[in-house]
Amino acid sequence: MTRQCHPNATRIEPYQQGRLDSLCGLYAPINGARLIYADTAPLTGQSCKRLFAEGMDFLTVNSP
């Protein structure tokens, strides 16, 4: 099996746990969005923090 990377994988450095906050479960979709939009509309650190905050709000409201 050949491993394939997204074409933009070398354009960004993924956020690591603790960089935006301490909840790592939201980092994967944020990093995915950063990869997708790296060429056309790169996400700023501020927009990533807003996405993280929205994710936290969603998890808070929808947690058991």
N, C-alpha and C positions, 0 to 999 in steps of 0.2 A: 504494500500500500504506500503510495506517495503522499506525503504530507504537503498540503497546499496552504499558503498564507494569503490573507487578503492583500491586494496590491498596495494598500496604504499602511500595512503593518510596520514598515520601516520609517514612516513619517511621524509617528507619535511614540512616546514612551508611556506605557500603561500606568494609570494611577495605582498605587499600592495601598493596602489597608493602612489607615491612619492619615493619609494625605488629605482627604476631604473630611473625614470623620472616623469613627471607629466601627462602623457597621459595614463589613465587607460584602454582604449580599447584594448591595446596589452597585458595586464597582463594575461587574461584568456588563450589564446593559449600558452603563455610561461609557465604558471603554468601547463597546460595540458601536454606539452612536458616533463616538469620536472617529473610529475607523471609517465608518460609512461616509461621514461628511468631511473627512480630512482634506480632500481636494476641492470640494465645491463650497463648503460653508463651515470651516473649522470652528469647533466649539471652544469658547473661552473658558478659562478657569472659573469665572463668575457664573457662566451659564451651567457649567457642570455642578457647581455648588447648588444652584437653583434646582436642577434635576434631582440631585441628592435629597434636598429638602422636601421636594414634592414626593419623592419615593418614601421618605420617612413619614410624611403626613399620611400617605396612603396606607402604609403598614400599620401605623398607629390606629387609624380608624377601622381597618379591616383585620386586625389581629384578634384571635379567639379570646 
